[in-house]
């Protein structure tokens, strides 16, 4: 899937992903259910991967 974003939209999405990742860290630490904890870790990894991809696009490397 291709998504075209202007600079403001990209920056907003980066901030949103950073916020979500920050919210996931304490939730993962508190979680006692190992299955749900793995799901949260997977979400965190996807957030971080998407952030890196957006940063790369912002740098003009794609």
C-alpha positions as CSV (number, residue, x, y, z in Angstrom):
1,X,0.0,0.0,0.0
2,X,1.3,3.4,-0.9
3,X,0.4,6.5,1.2
4,X,1.2,10.0,0.2
5,X,1.7,12.4,3.1
6,X,2.6,16.0,3.3
7,X,5.3,17.1,5.8
8,X,2.7,18.0,8.5
9,X,0.8,14.8,8.1
10,X,4.1,12.8,8.3
11,X,5.2,14.7,11.4
12,X,1.9,14.2,13.1
13,X,2.0,10.4,12.3
14,X,5.5,10.2,13.7
15,X,4.4,12.0,16.9
16,X,1.4,9.7,17.2
17,X,3.5,6.6,16.8
18,X,6.0,7.9,19.3
19,X,3.2,8.5,21.8
20,X,1.7,5.1,21.3
21,X,5.0,3.4,21.7
22,X,5.5,5.3,24.9
23,X,2.1,4.1,26.1
24,X,2.9,0.5,25.3
25,X,6.1,0.2,27.3
26,X,4.5,0.5,30.8
27,X,1.5,-1.6,29.6
28,X,3.9,-4.4,28.6
29,X,5.7,-4.2,32.0
30,X,2.4,-4.4,33.9
31,X,0.9,-7.2,31.8
32,X,0.7,-10.6,33.5
33,X,-1.0,-12.5,30.6
34,X,1.9,-13.8,28.4
35,X,-0.2,-14.1,25.3
36,X,-1.5,-10.5,25.5
37,X,2.0,-9.4,26.4
38,X,3.4,-10.9,23.2
39,X,0.6,-9.1,21.3
40,X,1.6,-5.8,22.9
41,X,5.2,-6.4,22.1
42,X,4.3,-7.1,18.5
43,X,2.3,-3.8,18.3
44,X,5.3,-2.0,19.8
45,X,7.6,-3.5,17.1
46,X,5.2,-2.5,14.4
47,X,5.1,1.1,15.8
48,X,8.9,1.3,15.9
49,X,9.3,-0.2,12.4
50,X,6.7,2.3,10.9
51,X,8.4,5.2,12.7
52,X,11.8,4.2,11.2
53,X,10.2,3.9,7.8
54,X,8.7,7.3,8.0
55,X,11.9,8.8,9.3
56,X,13.7,7.3,6.3
57,X,11.2,8.8,3.9
58,X,11.5,12.1,5.7
59,X,15.2,12.0,5.0
60,X,14.6,11.5,1.3
61,X,15.8,7.9,1.3
62,X,13.2,5.5,-0.1
